[in-house]
Amino acid sequence: MEWVTDPDIWISLITLTALEIILGIDNIVVISILAGKLPHDQQKKARFVGISLALVTRLLLLLSIVWLAGLTAPLFSVLGRDISIRDLIMIGGGLFLLVKGTHEIHCVFEVPEDNLKERAGHTFSVIVSQIVMMDIVFSLDSVITAVGMAQQTGVMIAAVIIAVFIMLVASGTISSFIHKHQSLKMLALSFLLMVGVTLIAEGLAFHIPKGYIYFAMGFSGAVETLNILAGSRKRTVATM
C-alpha cells in the first residue's frame, strides 16, 4: 500500500489520465460518426459498444507492449551497445509518436476537417466491426504514450480505465469542449512529440527523469488553463 502515499504515482496517474482523455477524443468522434450511420435507436448502443471495445483494445495492447518492453535480453549489438526487444519497442514507439504527432499537427494547420466517408453497409455488425478496426488504430498512440510516461503497469491500466470511463459517461461534453478549445488538442499533440523523444532517449540508454516531463506538462497545462479563462472573461465582457 505504499503507492497510496507516493505523490509521484498520483501525479503520474492524474497527468496520464488527462492526456489519455484528450488523445481519445478523435476515437470518440470517429465512433460517433460511424454510429450515426445506424438508425437512431441503435446509435447509443453502438457508441457504448464502441467505447467499451476501445477499453478492451487499449488494455490488450498495453499489456502486450509492457510484456515486450520487459524483454531486456540483448538481441544484437550496434557500435558496441547491446540492443534488446525493449530498446526496439522504445525507439519504435518514440518514432511512431513523433510521426503521429507531426502528422496530426500538420492536419490541424493544412488539412480541413472532413467527415469520415465509408461505402460499407450500415448494419449494426458491420459498423461495430469498423469501430473495432478504428479502435486499434486510435489506441496505438495513447498506449505507447502510457508506456512512455509511467513505470508502473497498474498506473497505466488505471489511467486507461478511468479515461475511457469518463469518455463513456461524458463523451459528448468532452468532445465539444475540446473542439471548442483547439489549443488543448495542439497541446496534447506537442506532449506526444515530447514523449516520443523521451522514448527514443530511453531506447538509446539516455534516461530522462519523469519528474521533468510531468512538470513541463503541468506547467503548460496551467498556462493553457489561464489562457482559456482569460479568453472566456474577455468574451463575457465583450457581450456586456
Backbone as CSV, one residue per row, in Angstrom:
resi,resn,N_x,N_y,N_z,CA_x,CA_y,CA_z,C_x,C_y,C_z
1,MET,0.812,-1.220,0.000,0.000,0.000,0.000,0.845,1.269,0.000
2,GLU,2.122,1.130,-0.283,2.995,2.302,-0.280,2.601,3.297,-1.373
3,TRP,1.948,2.806,-2.439,1.587,3.688,-3.544,0.593,4.771,-3.109
4,VAL,-0.183,4.498,-2.041,-1.186,5.457,-1.588,-0.539,6.767,-1.155
5,THR,0.656,6.692,-0.572,1.337,7.888,-0.078,2.456,8.358,-0.996
6,ASP,2.551,7.772,-2.184,3.601,8.157,-3.129,3.073,9.234,-4.070
7,PRO,3.511,10.501,-3.910,2.973,11.582,-4.761,3.324,11.397,-6.229
8,ASP,4.460,10.770,-6.534,4.838,10.571,-7.930,3.810,9.713,-8.663
9,ILE,3.288,8.694,-7.975,2.295,7.823,-8.600,1.001,8.583,-8.867
10,TRP,0.574,9.395,-7.920,-0.665,10.159,-8.107,-0.514,11.202,-9.208
11,ILE,0.635,11.874,-9.244,0.887,12.850,-10.313,0.892,12.153,-11.668
12,SER,1.552,11.006,-11.711,1.603,10.222,-12.940,0.208,9.811,-13.384
13,LEU,-0.616,9.351,-12.438,-1.968,8.895,-12.761,-2.838,10.037,-13.280
14,ILE,-2.798,11.172,-12.596,-3.631,12.315,-12.993,-3.198,12.850,-14.361
15,THR,-1.894,13.015,-14.541,-1.382,13.545,-15.809,-1.702,12.606,-16.961
16,LEU,-1.453,11.325,-16.758,-1.678,10.348,-17.818,-3.165,10.216,-18.138
17,THR,-4.020,10.259,-17.124,-5.464,10.173,-17.359,-5.952,11.340,-18.201
18,ALA,-5.493,12.560,-17.852,-5.895,13.741,-18.623,-5.433,13.640,-20.073
19,LEU,-4.205,13.180,-20.266,-3.676,13.058,-21.625,-4.412,11.966,-22.398
20,GLU,-4.747,10.880,-21.731,-5.486,9.787,-22.376,-6.867,10.261,-22.833
21,ILE,-7.502,11.111,-22.030,-8.816,11.638,-22.402,-8.709,12.494,-23.658
22,ILE,-7.717,13.390,-23.679,-7.555,14.273,-24.834,-7.209,13.480,-26.086
23,LEU,-6.302,12.506,-25.934,-5.904,11.699,-27.084,-7.037,10.789,-27.556
24,GLY,-7.992,10.508,-26.679,-9.098,9.631,-27.055,-10.267,10.345,-27.704
25,ILE,-10.201,11.683,-27.801,-11.314,12.437,-28.369,-11.552,12.054,-29.825
26,ASP,-10.463,11.935,-30.602,-10.626,11.557,-32.008,-11.303,10.202,-32.130
27,ASN,-10.959,9.284,-31.232,-11.594,7.972,-31.228,-13.100,8.106,-31.008
28,ILE,-13.489,8.967,-30.061,-14.904,9.184,-29.777,-15.613,9.794,-30.985
29,VAL,-14.952,10.762,-31.632,-15.545,11.423,-32.797,-15.795,10.410,-33.908
30,VAL,-14.806,9.559,-34.180,-14.951,8.551,-35.232,-16.058,7.564,-34.879
31,ILE,-16.096,7.123,-33.617,-17.152,6.214,-33.186,-18.527,6.858,-33.362
32,SER,-18.631,8.131,-33.031,-19.906,8.839,-33.176,-20.320,8.941,-34.638
33,ILE,-19.340,9.207,-35.512,-19.641,9.309,-36.946,-20.124,7.970,-37.495
34,LEU,-19.411,6.902,-37.128,-19.798,5.577,-37.605,-21.160,5.167,-37.041
35,ALA,-21.369,5.426,-35.750,-22.649,5.074,-35.131,-23.790,5.890,-35.723
36,GLY,-23.484,7.095,-36.202,-24.507,7.958,-36.785,-25.097,7.417,-38.072
37,LYS,-24.471,6.403,-38.665,-24.993,5.793,-39.883,-26.114,4.799,-39.593
38,LEU,-26.252,4.445,-38.330,-27.280,3.490,-37.929,-28.596,4.199,-37.611
39,PRO,-29.678,3.452,-37.540,-30.945,4.047,-37.081,-30.776,4.658,-35.699
40,HIS,-31.565,5.673,-35.432,-31.391,6.446,-34.198,-31.473,5.570,-32.956
41,ASP,-32.336,4.557,-32.955,-32.500,3.733,-31.768,-31.321,2.796,-31.516
42,GLN,-30.415,2.659,-32.507,-29.239,1.807,-32.336,-27.950,2.593,-32.087
43,GLN,-28.011,3.892,-32.260,-26.789,4.705,-32.184,-26.185,4.702,-30.781
44,LYS,-27.009,4.848,-29.754,-26.496,4.881,-28.382,-25.825,3.559,-28.034
45,LYS,-26.465,2.459,-28.439,-25.900,1.131,-28.172,-24.570,0.962,-28.900
46,ALA,-24.504,1.441,-30.138,-23.265,1.324,-30.921,-22.148,2.140,-30.279
47,ARG,-22.462,3.343,-29.785,-21.446,4.163,-29.110,-20.948,3.473,-27.849
48,PHE,-21.873,2.884,-27.087,-21.486,2.178,-25.861,-20.594,0.985,-26.183
49,VAL,-20.989,0.197,-27.177,-20.192,-0.963,-27.566,-18.834,-0.520,-28.093
50,GLY,-18.831,0.542,-28.903,-17.570,1.027,-29.483,-16.584,1.497,-28.437
51,ILE,-17.050,2.295,-27.483,-16.153,2.811,-26.443,-15.720,1.683,-25.504
52,SER,-16.617,0.735,-25.231,-16.251,-0.413,-24.397,-15.174,-1.256,-25.080
53,LEU,-15.316,-1.458,-26.380,-14.308,-2.202,-27.128,-12.985,-1.443,-27.171
54,ALA,-13.079,-0.106,-27.176,-11.854,0.704,-27.149,-11.084,0.441,-25.858
55,LEU,-11.802,0.271,-24.750,-11.156,-0.043,-23.475,-10.447,-1.395,-23.554
56,VAL,-11.149,-2.409,-24.070,-10.558,-3.742,-24.179,-9.333,-3.708,-25.085
57,THR,-9.449,-3.022,-26.217,-8.340,-2.930,-27.162,-7.125,-2.273,-26.535
58,ARG,-7.352,-1.184,-25.827,-6.232,-0.471,-25.205,-5.551,-1.305,-24.134
59,LEU,-6.346,-2.002,-23.329,-5.756,-2.814,-22.270,-4.941,-3.968,-22.854
60,LEU,-5.460,-4.624,-23.893,-4.731,-5.729,-24.509,-3.432,-5.229,-25.151
61,LEU,-3.512,-4.099,-25.867,-2.306,-3.532,-26.469,-1.309,-3.111,-25.396
62,LEU,-1.824,-2.505,-24.327,-0.961,-2.041,-23.246,-0.215,-3.207,-22.605
63,LEU,-0.932,-4.278,-22.277,-0.304,-5.429,-21.634,0.708,-6.099,-22.555
64,SER,0.394,-6.163,-23.852,1.326,-6.800,-24.790,2.592,-5.973,-24.948
65,ILE,2.442,-4.643,-25.017,3.618,-3.783,-25.170,4.455,-3.775,-23.896
66,VAL,3.787,-3.750,-22.733,4.514,-3.804,-21.459,5.301,-5.112,-21.353
67,TRP,4.676,-6.220,-21.785,5.360,-7.513,-21.745,6.576,-7.507,-22.668
68,LEU,6.405,-6.986,-23.873,7.524,-6.931,-24.809,8.631,-6.013,-24.287
69,ALA,8.207,-4.909,-23.645,9.195,-3.965,-23.123,9.982,-4.547,-21.957
70,GLY,9.473,-5.624,-21.371,10.198,-6.261,-20.275,11.273,-7.228,-20.742
71,LEU,11.344,-7.470,-22.033,12.355,-8.375,-22.579,13.643,-7.598,-22.810
72,THR,14.567,-7.727,-21.886,15.801,-6.926,-21.927,17.027,-7.715,-22.367
73,ALA,16.841,-8.992,-22.736,17.990,-9.785,-23.191,18.493,-9.237,-24.526
74,PRO,19.814,-9.054,-24.681,20.358,-8.487,-25.919,20.034,-9.356,-27.139
75,LEU,19.648,-8.689,-28.223,19.412,-9.382,-29.490,20.622,-9.272,-30.411
76,PHE,21.184,-8.061,-30.461,22.361,-7.804,-31.281,23.047,-6.557,-30.747
77,SER,24.189,-6.240,-31.300,24.956,-5.076,-30.846,25.156,-4.094,-32.002
78,VAL,25.118,-2.815,-31.665,25.378,-1.754,-32.637,26.373,-0.787,-32.017
79,LEU,27.522,-0.661,-32.651,28.577,0.236,-32.160,28.935,-0.079,-30.696
80,GLY,28.976,-1.360,-30.389,29.372,-1.776,-29.052,28.273,-1.716,-28.021
81,ARG,27.055,-1.381,-28.430,25.944,-1.301,-27.476,24.935,-2.400,-27.774
82,ASP,24.542,-3.141,-26.726,23.564,-4.205,-26.883,22.164,-3.633,-27.096
83,ILE,21.443,-4.213,-28.034,20.080,-3.795,-28.342,19.137,-4.943,-28.003
84,SER,18.131,-4.648,-27.165,17.154,-5.648,-26.752,15.799,-5.345,-27.390
85,ILE,14.837,-6.269,-27.161,13.477,-6.032,-27.653,12.889,-4.783,-27.002
86,ARG,13.202,-4.591,-25.713,12.717,-3.388,-25.022,13.220,-2.126,-25.713
87,ASP,14.501,-2.102,-26.079,15.060,-0.936,-26.750,14.365,-0.686,-28.091
88,LEU,14.110,-1.764,-28.814,13.440,-1.624,-30.112,12.014,-1.106,-29.939
89,ILE,11.313,-1.598,-28.885,9.955,-1.120,-28.613,9.977,0.366,-28.285
90,MET,10.916,0.781,-27.436,11.006,2.182,-27.044,11.324,3.078,-28.241
91,ILE,12.314,2.688,-29.022,12.714,3.502,-30.171,11.599,3.539,-31.219
92,GLY,11.041,2.344,-31.508,9.957,2.288,-32.489,8.735,3.064,-32.036
93,GLY,8.370,2.930,-30.747,7.237,3.682,-30.224,7.479,5.177,-30.248
94,GLY,8.704,5.584,-29.919,9.036,7.010,-29.958,8.938,7.576,-31.361
95,LEU,9.445,6.826,-32.330,9.361,7.268,-33.733,7.904,7.348,-34.181
96,PHE,7.093,6.365,-33.743,5.676,6.383,-34.100,4.991,7.637,-33.550
97,LEU,5.273,7.985,-32.292,4.661,9.169,-31.704,5.125,10.447,-32.391
98,LEU,6.395,10.498,-32.773,6.894,11.674,-33.490,6.186,11.832,-34.829
99,VAL,6.066,10.730,-35.561,5.388,10.783,-36.865,3.908,11.110,-36.691
100,LYS,3.268,10.440,-35.723,1.842,10.664,-35.460,1.582,12.108,-35.041
101,GLY,2.359,12.613,-34.094,2.167,13.980,-33.630,2.406,14.997,-34.720
102,THR,3.479,14.808,-35.494,3.788,15.733,-36.583,2.692,15.729,-37.636
103,HIS,2.199,14.521,-37.970,1.133,14.411,-38.971,-0.142,15.102,-38.498
104,GLU,-0.513,14.876,-37.234,-1.735,15.481,-36.713,-1.622,17.003,-36.633
105,ILE,-0.465,17.497,-36.233,-0.261,18.950,-36.196,-0.351,19.529,-37.604
106,HIS,0.228,18.827,-38.571,0.142,19.264,-39.970,-1.317,19.312,-40.424
107,CYS,-2.102,18.296,-40.024,-3.510,18.255,-40.422,-4.294,19.416,-39.817
108,VAL,-3.946,19.789,-38.592,-4.646,20.905,-37.947,-4.453,22.191,-38.739
109,PHE,-3.235,22.395,-39.265,-2.938,23.638,-39.981,-3.296,23.586,-41.456
110,GLU,-3.108,22.420,-42.082,-3.192,22.351,-43.534,-4.406,21.631,-44.085
111,VAL,-4.929,20.638,-43.365,-5.996,19.803,-43.909,-7.318,20.153,-43.248
112,PRO,-8.307,20.604,-44.019,-9.610,20.912,-43.425,-10.268,19.652,-42.903
113,GLU,-11.070,19.822,-41.846,-11.762,18.667,-41.275,-12.744,18.116,-42.295
114,ASP,-12.780,16.803,-42.383,-13.655,16.150,-43.342,-14.362,15.004,-42.651
115,ASN,-15.578,14.813,-42.995,-16.317,13.710,-42.389,-15.803,12.382,-42.904
116,LEU,-15.840,11.394,-42.046,-15.408,10.056,-42.433,-16.419,9.480,-43.405
117,LYS,-15.939,9.028,-44.558,-16.827,8.510,-45.590,-16.557,7.035,-45.791
118,GLU,-17.585,6.256,-45.664,-17.467,4.814,-45.836,-18.571,4.361,-46.777
119,ARG,-18.259,3.368,-47.595,-19.246,2.832,-48.521,-19.761,1.469,-48.088
120,ALA,-19.378,1.034,-46.892,-19.835,-0.256,-46.403,-21.295,-0.175,-45.980
121,GLY,-21.921,-1.354,-45.827,-23.296,-1.378,-45.385,-23.429,-0.833,-43.984
122,HIS,-24.647,-0.393,-43.655,-24.853,0.274,-42.383,-25.537,-0.639,-41.379
123,THR,-25.276,-1.938,-41.436,-25.821,-2.841,-40.432,-25.027,-2.693,-39.138
124,PHE,-25.653,-3.092,-38.025,-25.015,-2.935,-36.720,-23.700,-3.692,-36.649
125,SER,-23.675,-4.935,-37.136,-22.459,-5.751,-37.069,-21.332,-5.157,-37.902
126,VAL,-21.668,-4.616,-39.068,-20.637,-4.006,-39.922,-20.069,-2.763,-39.264
127,ILE,-20.930,-1.939,-38.701,-20.476,-0.711,-38.039,-19.598,-1.054,-36.846
128,VAL,-19.991,-2.045,-36.052,-19.181,-2.445,-34.892,-17.826,-2.970,-35.354
129,SER,-17.793,-3.721,-36.451,-16.527,-4.227,-36.991,-15.620,-3.070,-37.401
130,GLN,-16.197,-2.058,-38.038,-15.419,-0.877,-38.417,-14.897,-0.160,-37.179
131,ILE,-15.727,-0.086,-36.142,-15.323,0.568,-34.899,-14.147,-0.163,-34.266
132,VAL,-14.181,-1.499,-34.271,-13.090,-2.289,-33.703,-11.779,-1.990,-34.423
133,MET,-11.822,-1.944,-35.759,-10.612,-1.656,-36.530,-10.087,-0.255,-36.216
134,MET,-11.003,0.711,-36.125,-10.581,2.079,-35.826,-10.051,2.176,-34.396
135,ASP,-10.618,1.383,-33.468,-10.133,1.386,-32.089,-8.663,0.985,-32.031
136,ILE,-8.297,-0.033,-32.801,-6.910,-0.499,-32.804,-5.980,0.603,-33.275
137,VAL,-6.364,1.286,-34.360,-5.526,2.359,-34.908,-5.395,3.508,-33.919
138,PHE,-6.540,3.928,-33.344,-6.528,5.087,-32.455,-5.961,4.774,-31.076
139,SER,-5.834,3.496,-30.747,-5.310,3.130,-29.426,-3.790,3.142,-29.378
140,LEU,-3.136,3.038,-30.524,-1.681,2.907,-30.535,-0.990,4.089,-29.873
141,ASP,-1.394,5.317,-30.253,-0.688,6.476,-29.700,-0.907,6.602,-28.200
142,SER,-2.136,6.364,-27.725,-2.402,6.505,-26.292,-1.690,5.425,-25.482
143,VAL,-1.624,4.198,-26.022,-0.956,3.114,-25.308,0.548,3.343,-25.240
144,ILE,1.142,3.730,-26.358,2.591,3.988,-26.372,2.920,5.177,-25.476
145,THR,2.043,6.174,-25.461,2.240,7.322,-24.566,2.220,6.870,-23.106
146,ALA,1.291,5.979,-22.767,1.201,5.465,-21.390,2.485,4.751,-20.999
147,VAL,3.008,3.926,-21.892,4.256,3.207,-21.613,5.414,4.184,-21.434
148,GLY,5.398,5.260,-22.213,6.489,6.227,-22.124,6.440,7.096,-20.885
149,MET,5.256,7.288,-20.330,5.113,8.210,-19.206,5.147,7.532,-17.844
150,ALA,4.655,6.314,-17.758,4.524,5.662,-16.451,5.409,4.428,-16.374
151,GLN,5.914,4.156,-15.175,6.751,2.997,-14.946,5.945,1.811,-14.415
152,GLN,4.852,2.077,-13.697,4.064,1.016,-13.086,2.917,0.613,-14.003
153,THR,2.801,-0.680,-14.242,1.726,-1.183,-15.094,0.361,-0.846,-14.510
154,GLY,0.239,-0.913,-13.183,-1.025,-0.598,-12.536,-1.478,0.827,-12.809
155,VAL,-0.529,1.764,-12.821,-0.855,3.163,-13.106,-1.357,3.303,-14.536
156,MET,-0.704,2.635,-15.468,-1.120,2.701,-16.871,-2.532,2.158,-17.042
157,ILE,-2.793,0.980,-16.455,-4.112,0.361,-16.582,-5.180,1.239,-15.938
158,ALA,-4.887,1.771,-14.732,-5.858,2.625,-14.034,-6.164,3.867,-14.848
159,ALA,-5.140,4.500,-15.431,-5.338,5.714,-16.221,-6.212,5.434,-17.438
160,VAL,-5.937,4.322,-18.119,-6.722,3.964,-19.310,-8.179,3.700,-18.936
161,ILE,-8.405,2.941,-17.839,-9.774,2.619,-17.417,-10.526,3.886,-17.019
162,ILE,-9.886,4.747,-16.220,-10.543,5.985,-15.777,-10.873,6.875,-16.969
163,ALA,-9.909,7.018,-17.887,-10.113,7.881,-19.052,-11.263,7.374,-19.916
164,VAL,-11.278,6.068,-20.205,-12.343,5.513,-21.042,-13.694,5.605,-20.341
165,PHE,-13.722,5.392,-19.016,-14.982,5.507,-18.276,-15.517,6.929,-18.345
166,ILE,-14.628,7.916,-18.170,-15.056,9.315,-18.255,-15.558,9.631,-19.651
167,MET,-14.863,9.122,-20.682,-15.300,9.355,-22.055,-16.641,8.679,-22.317
168,LEU,-16.875,7.533,-21.685,-18.137,6.823,-21.863,-19.290,7.610,-21.261
169,VAL,-19.054,8.223,-20.107,-20.109,8.954,-19.413,-20.340,10.340,-20.020
170,ALA,-19.245,11.012,-20.390,-19.358,12.409,-20.836,-18.706,12.633,-22.185
171,SER,-18.870,11.688,-23.111,-18.201,11.785,-24.407,-18.630,13.025,-25.184
172,GLY,-19.935,13.321,-25.172,-20.415,14.480,-25.926,-19.884,15.784,-25.378
173,THR,-19.940,15.941,-24.066,-19.472,17.179,-23.434,-17.976,17.381,-23.637
174,ILE,-17.203,16.306,-23.426,-15.749,16.395,-23.584,-15.374,16.719,-25.020
175,SER,-16.036,16.050,-25.956,-15.728,16.257,-27.371,-15.983,17.703,-27.786
176,SER,-17.135,18.249,-27.393,-17.465,19.633,-27.766,-16.510,20.619,-27.107
177,PHE,-16.090,20.337,-25.860,-15.164,21.244,-25.167,-13.804,21.268,-25.854
178,ILE,-13.294,20.066,-26.223,-12.000,20.007,-26.889,-12.049,20.691,-28.240
179,HIS,-13.144,20.471,-28.985,-13.262,21.095,-30.307,-13.460,22.607,-30.193
180,LYS,-14.038,23.058,-29.084,-14.201,24.491,-28.863,-12.875,25.138,-28.534
181,HIS,-12.004,24.403,-27.850,-10.684,24.910,-27.476,-9.615,24.048,-28.165
182,GLN,-9.375,24.324,-29.443,-8.439,23.530,-30.235,-7.009,23.594,-29.693
183,SER,-6.714,24.638,-28.923,-5.367,24.752,-28.374,-5.062,23.594,-27.419
184,LEU,-6.096,23.024,-26.784,-5.887,21.868,-25.912,-5.411,20.659,-26.714
185,LYS,-6.011,20.475,-27.885,-5.583,19.364,-28.739,-4.155,19.586,-29.217
186,MET,-3.833,20.824,-29.575,-2.467,21.127,-30.012,-1.470,20.885,-28.881
187,LEU,-1.875,21.214,-27.656,-1.009,20.988,-26.501,-0.772,19.492,-26.305
188,ALA,-1.827,18.696,-26.440,-1.688,17.247,-26.297,-0.779,16.675,-27.385
189,LEU,-0.894,17.187,-28.593,-0.035,16.714,-29.683,1.426,17.086,-29.439
190,SER,1.651,18.246,-28.856,3.024,18.622,-28.522,3.575,17.715,-27.424
191,PHE,2.695,17.272,-26.508,3.116,16.303,-25.496,3.508,14.982,-26.149
192,LEU,2.793,14.606,-27.208,3.148,13.393,-27.941,4.580,13.468,-28.448
193,LEU,4.938,14.626,-29.006,6.301,14.794,-29.518,7.318,14.663,-28.383
194,MET,7.007,15.254,-27.244,7.928,15.205,-26.115,8.080,13.776,-25.583
195,VAL,6.961,13.051,-25.470,7.030,11.672,-25.009,7.760,10.810,-26.027
196,GLY,7.563,11.096,-27.323,8.273,10.360,-28.362,9.776,10.517,-28.242
197,VAL,10.235,11.737,-28.023,11.668,11.983,-27.840,12.174,11.249,-26.592
198,THR,11.359,11.257,-25.530,11.745,10.572,-24.297,11.896,9.068,-24.511
199,LEU,10.966,8.472,-25.265,11.043,7.050,-25.539,12.294,6.689,-26.340
200,ILE,12.590,7.504,-27.339,13.791,7.250,-28.142,15.037,7.359,-27.274
201,ALA,15.063,8.366,-26.403,16.200,8.520,-25.500,16.333,7.316,-24.575
202,GLU,15.204,6.818,-24.057,15.235,5.633,-23.191,15.769,4.426,-23.957
203,GLY,15.337,4.282,-25.208,15.806,3.166,-26.015,17.284,3.222,-26.311
204,LEU,17.831,4.440,-26.295,19.261,4.630,-26.546,20.053,4.771,-25.249
205,ALA,19.415,4.407,-24.126,20.060,4.392,-22.804,20.346,5.776,-22.247
206,PHE,19.569,6.793,-22.676,19.669,8.129,-22.094,18.417,8.342,-21.237
207,HIS,18.569,8.240,-19.924,17.421,8.320,-19.032,17.051,9.775,-18.763
208,ILE,15.762,10.089,-18.971,15.234,11.420,-18.658,14.272,11.268,-17.488
209,PRO,14.537,11.885,-16.344,13.650,11.752,-15.180,12.220,12.147,-15.519
210,LYS,11.259,11.306,-15.128,9.850,11.570,-15.435,9.353,12.844,-14.770
211,GLY,9.981,13.223,-13.654,9.552,14.446,-12.981,9.665,15.669,-13.870
212,TYR,10.709,15.721,-14.696,10.860,16.836,-15.627,9.700,16.884,-16.619
213,ILE,9.310,15.707,-17.102,8.231,15.638,-18.086,6.905,16.074,-17.461
214,TYR,6.623,15.560,-16.255,5.371,15.922,-15.585,5.323,17.414,-15.270
215,PHE,6.461,17.970,-14.858,6.488,19.403,-14.552,6.214,20.220,-15.813
216,ALA,6.832,19.835,-16.922,6.626,20.560,-18.177,5.161,20.483,-18.613
217,MET,4.573,19.294,-18.494,3.171,19.130,-18.874,2.248,19.913,-17.937
218,GLY,2.522,19.806,-16.635,1.695,20.511,-15.666,1.760,22.022,-15.837
219,PHE,2.983,22.538,-16.047,3.146,23.980,-16.233,2.440,24.444,-17.506
220,SER,2.608,23.681,-18.597,1.955,24.039,-19.860,0.440,23.990,-19.715
221,GLY,-0.056,22.945,-19.014,-1.489,22.839,-18.802,-2.045,23.984,-17.975
222,ALA,-1.288,24.407,-16.951,-1.728,25.531,-16.117,-1.779,26.821,-16.926
223,VAL,-0.766,27.041,-17.757,-0.744,28.240,-18.599,-1.924,28.235,-19.569
224,GLU,-2.204,27.063,-20.170,-3.315,26.970,-21.114,-4.653,27.177,-20.413
225,THR,-4.774,26.677,-19.179,-6.000,26.893,-18.416,-6.233,28.377,-18.161
226,LEU,-5.168,29.079,-17.780,-5.276,30.529,-17.581,-5.639,31.234,-18.877
227,ASN,-5.082,30.748,-19.987,-5.372,31.338,-21.291,-6.851,31.166,-21.653
228,ILE,-7.405,29.974,-21.387,-8.819,29.720,-21.674,-9.720,30.578,-20.783
229,LEU,-9.362,30.677,-19.482,-10.156,31.507,-18.567,-10.120,32.972,-18.966
230,ALA,-8.922,33.422,-19.385,-8.802,34.815,-19.815,-9.637,35.074,-21.063
231,GLY,-9.623,34.124,-22.010,-10.415,34.272,-23.225,-11.903,34.295,-22.924
232,SER,-12.335,33.436,-21.993,-13.745,33.397,-21.619,-14.172,34.700,-20.952
233,ARG,-13.284,35.265,-20.121,-13.595,36.527,-19.449,-13.722,37.663,-20.455
234,LYS,-12.821,37.677,-21.454,-12.871,38.723,-22.475,-14.171,38.643,-23.264
235,ARG,-14.609,37.404,-23.595,-15.860,37.254,-24.351,-17.056,37.694,-23.515
236,THR,-16.988,37.406,-22.204,-18.071,37.806,-21.314,-18.182,39.332,-21.226
237,VAL,-17.027,39.992,-21.081,-17.002,41.458,-21.010,-17.462,42.066,-22.303
238,ALA,-17.080,41.450,-23.435,-17.434,41.991,-24.752,-18.940,41.934,-24.996
239,THR,-19.605,40.953,-24.410,-21.051,40.817,-24.621,-21.882,41.654,-23.668
240,MET,-21.234,42.255,-22.673,-21.969,43.068,-21.698,-22.276,44.450,-22.264
